[in-house]
Every structure is written in C-alpha cells, then in structure tokens.
Amino acid sequence: MDWTDVTVTVAQADGEKAEAIAQMVVPYGIYIEDYSDLEEGAREIAHIDLIDEELLKKDRTHTVIHIYLEPQENPSEAVAFLSEHLSAAGIDHHIGESSCKMEDWINNWRKYFHPMPVGEKLLIQPSWEEPAESGGRTVLHLEPGLAFGTGTHETTRLCMELLETYVRPDAQVLDVGCGSGILSVAALLLGAKSAVGVDIDELAVKTAIENANRNHVGNRFTGICGSLTEQVSGTYDVVVANIVADVILALTADVENFLKPGAVYLMSGIIDEREADVLEGLKPHFEILQRKEERGWVALAAKVRN
C-alpha cells in the first residue's frame, strides 16, 4: 500500500518553526526542501562545487516539509494538527497531500546525503556512497532506513559534538529515542564501553542494531523497544536525548534515576522558542554545563546539582 506524502509549504524564514511542529506529527519520515543556502551547503556539506541545473531553478524563498505517513495512518488528523498549530504560531502555510511509495520516499533524500564530517573526530559515511577520504577521522557507516538520524539535521550534529566532549573511555551511555542509532554508535566509536538505545518504534530499534553491527560495535550495543525509560534499567555516565522539548521535559522528570554520580545529561531537538521551558524544567535539580545552538536549534549539557 502507498504511504501519504503531506507537504507543508511556508516562507523560508518560518521553516525551522514549521519543522519543529511537523516533528510533533511523526518522529520519523520528515524530508525538508530548503534551497536558500544551496551553494554554501553544496560546498560545506556535500563538498561539491558543481550543482545540477534543476536544483539551481528551485524556489529559494520557501521551505517545503514532506511528512510521510504509513498506510494505516489517517492523513486528515495530521493535516488538522498541522493547520491548527501552524496557525497558532502565526505561520502562513499551504498543506497538500499525495500518495508516495515507500521506496520513492527513501530515494528522495538519499541523493542529498553525502559523506559529512561532524565535530572534530567523526565522518558520517552513507552506506550506499563510495568510501570518502576520512582525513584521519573515525568513520561512522550509516544506513538510516526509515528511522530518524542521519547527521544532516542540526539537532543530531549538535548532539554528536556534545558526545565528543563528554564521552569518556569506558563510559556507559543511554540513548533515549535512538532512531537510527547514530548517537549510540557515535558514542561507542568515541570510546564508550557500552550503549543502550531505546525507541518506541520497533523499526528504529532494528535499524539501530543493524547500524551498530555495520560499525563493528554490535557487541557493545543493546537496543530496547519502549517509551522513554519505561523498559530501561541501570545507571549511566551519559544520557542523551535528541527528541523534542515536550518529550525532554517528560524525560527530565525521572532521568535522575538513570544517572550515575557525576553523569552528564545531553539534550537536543529543542527549538529556541522552547528553550526557556526546558531550562525551567531543569532548574530544580540540574545545572547547565554547556549550550550549543545552530540555525534556531539548541542543545544542552547538564548535570545534577551538588
């Protein structure tokens, strides 16, 4: 059966706010068309100078967000949610629907996903691309499939940069909302002793396990299907959550139970407008160690107050 491609078209300036709202509809299957910095992105991310003529003709003034819904999901509910929340945020928008085969969705974004350096130590290598010159970086081989997490999104990159700073040798890591497993695998490649990835989506957990095996760290990775920490036990040196503000607030309520003394709590997926809410939720028990921001997305590192 075909999936549904729900498209949200907004002014480029409203793209990040609209994307944050779209991610509330479904935690995976979002594909962004934003050509406003096409030339710069081609040089800095894809490391190419020649750009296809068809891309150069794309509209630079608008962002189009594609939300892919499984056959059993009701598109009208997603459209109603999007329309209500975009209107409440004061964002002018146009919403459309079309059918889409799963393989078309997968291939749509693959053509824009190229080997990409992240932070100072890692290089993300798509599994279908020719091996890139690593330049001495540790290569993370990735096949995200249908799960969230390729490293191209600001929230994932910010998290990986924080992991570079806070993962110590022999650290035990908990990755809440692991998606493709990219953060768990990154932590293991950065020297962590073990990583547990948990996601509510069975397909994401399966993908995360496959990516851990692809990078030869499968013996140090455990994938769990469950909501937040409901199925998790033990304590960890690093807990990382790349989700959205409301879910981070829910996680923060009991995350201390999973933190070792001196552990670090890393959070991303926070749009700048919701940062104050997250900080307010952290204030009673946590102090902020570090803040990173990119294109309106915020990532935080915190630890329990002494």
N, C-alpha and C positions, 0 to 999 in steps of 0.2 A: 504493500500500500504506500501511496505517496505521503510525504510529510507536507506541512504547510509552511510557506515562507511568508512571515508577516514583516512588512517593511515599514520603517518609521523614518520619514524624511524631515529633517529640521535644519535650521540655519547652522552653519559650521560653528559659530560661536556657542551654540547651545548643545553641541554634540556630546560633551562629557557628561552634562547633567542628564541628557536623554539616555545615554548609555547606562548610567547608574540605575535609572528607573527600569530600563529594559532588562537589566540583570536580575531584577526582582521577579520577573515573569518566569524565568527558567535559568538554572545555574550553568547551563551549557548551551552550545549551538548558537552563539551570537557571532555575527560576522559584520565588521564595520567597513563601510566605504567612505573614506575621508581622504581626499586628494589635495588638501590645502597646502601640505608641505611635501608634495610629490618629489621634487628634485632633491631636497635636503634628505628626505627619508631614503631615497634610492642610493645616495652616496653613503650615508651614515649607517644604515641598517643592512641594506642588500649589497652594499659595496659595488654598485654599478653606476656607470655614467650615461649609458645609452638607455633611453626609455621608449617603450613601444608607443607608436603614434596614437593608437586607440586610447591609451592611458592619458596622453597629453591632452586629449579632447574632453576628458571628464570634467564635470562641474566642480569647481574649486570652492564654491560658495555654500554648498550644502553637504551635510553628512547623512548617509543612508545607513540605517541599522537594520540588519536582517536577523530576525528571530525565528529559529527553526523549531517547529512543534511536531512531536510524534503523532502518528496517525490517530491514536486514541484520544488525543487532547482536543479540547473544544476551542477553536480559534476565537470565537466570539467573546469568550471570557478574557482571553489575553488582550484582545482589541479594546474591550471595555475598560480593563485595568489600565492599559497604556493611555488611553484617551483621558481618563479621569485624572491620573497622576501627572501627565504632561500638562494638562490644562491648569491643574492646581499649582504647578511650578511656573506658570506663565510662559510656557514654551509653545510657540506656533508650530504646528506639525501636520503632516499628512500621513495617513496609515493606509497601506494596501495589503492585499493578500494574493498569493498564487501557490500553485502546487509545485512540489520540488521532490525529486527522487533523492534518496539518501546519498547516493554516490556523487550526484551533482553538488550537493552541499559540501561534501568532503573535498572535492576537487576545486571548488570555488576559491577557497582561501589558500590551498596548498601552493598555488602559483605565486603567492606573495610571501611565502615563508621560506627564508633562506638562512644559511648558517649565520649566527649572530653572536658576537661577544657580549658578555654580561659581566659587569663589575670588572675586577682585575684578574680573575682567575679562571673563569669558565667560558666555554664556547658551546652554544647550543647548535647541534647538528641534526637537521631533519633527516629521518631515516631514508627518505627517497631521493635525497640530493647526493651528488658526488662529494666525497670527503673534502672538507676545506682545510687549508693550511692553518694549523692551530696557533702558531706563533708562541708556542710554549704553554698555552692554556690547557686546562683539563677539559676534554671533550665530553659533553653530555649528549648522548644519542637519544633522540626523541621521536616517538610516533604517538601523537596525542589522540588520534582516532576521533571519537565523539566527545571526549572529555575536555573540560576547561584546563588551560595551562599550556601555552606554547613558549612563553617568554617574550612574545611580541607586545603583550599588554603591559602598561606601566606598573600595574599592581604586582604582577609576577616578577618583573625585573627588580622593583624596589625590595621585594621580599628576598630575592636571591642576593642582593647586595648586603642586606642585613644579616643573612645567614653567613656570608663571607666574614663579617665582623665578629659574630657571636658564637659560631660553631667551634668548639674546641676539640682536640683529639679525644676520642673515646666518649664523646657526648652522646646521650640518648635523646632522640628527637621525636616529638609528636606533631604530626601534620594534620590539622583539622580542616576537613573539606579539601582533600588531597587532589581531587580532579585527576589529571594525567599522571600525577606522582612526581612532577618536575621538581618540586621543592624538596621532597623526601630524597630523591636521587641526588639532587644538588648537595644536600647536607651530607650524604654518605660519601660523595666524591670529594667533599671538602674535609673529610676526616672523621665524621661522626661514627660512633661504634655501631649504632643501630637506629632505625627509624620505623615508626608506626604511622601509617597513613589511614585515615578514616574518612569515608564519604557516604552520603545517603544513597548514592547511585551505584548499583551493582556493577554497571558497565565501567564506571570510572575506576572502581577498585580493581577490576580485571585489567584495565589499561595500565594502572599504576604498577601492578605486579609485573606485567609484561615489560614495562619500561625499566623497572629495576633489574630484571633479568637481562635485558638488552645491554645494560651498562655493567653487567657482571657484579652487581651488588644485591642480587635477589636473596642471597643467604642472610643478609642483614636487614631485610625489609619485611614488614608484616602489614598486609592490607586487611582492613576491617570494614564491613558494611554496617553503617549505623548513623544515627542522627547525633551530630556533635560528639560529646564524650559518653553517651549512654552505654556504649559497648566497650569502653576503654577502661583499663586498669593500670595501676602502677604510677610512678612519678618520673619526671623527665627533666633534663637540663635545659632543653629548649622546646617551647610550644609555639608553633607557627600557625597562623590562621589567615589565609588570603580569601576572604569572603566579602560580605557587605556589612555596613555599620550595625544594622539591627541584629544580625546574627552574632557579630562580635560582642555586642552588649549582652546578648543571652549567654554566650560562652563565658564572658568575664565573670558572671555571677558565681560560677563554681570552678573556674580554671585553677584557682589556688590549690585545690585538692590534687592536682596532677603536676605540681611544680616542686622540684627538689629545692632545698635551701640554696639561695643564690641563683636560681634559674632565671632565664630570660623569656619573656612573653613577647612574640613578634606578631604584629597585626598589619594587614594591608587590605586593599579593597575599599578604603574609606574616601569617599568624595569629600572635598574640602568643606562643603557646606555642613557635613555631618561630623566633622572633626570635634567640634565643641561637645556634642552629645557623647562621643566616645570618651573624651577626656574627663567629662563629668562622671561617667560610669567607672572610670579607672581611679579617680581621685581618692576614694576612701581607703584603698588598700595598696595602690601601686604608685610608683614614681617613674617618670619618663626618663629614659636613658638617651634616646636619640629619636629624631624626627627627620624623615626624608619626604620630599614632595616632587612630583613630576606631572606637569600638564593637568593640575587640578586634583590629582590623586595623592593621598597621604598614607605613609607607612610609619608605624611607631614601634619602638622597642621599649619595654618596661620591665620593672622587677618589683617584687613585693617590698613594701616599706619595712625597714628595720624597726 
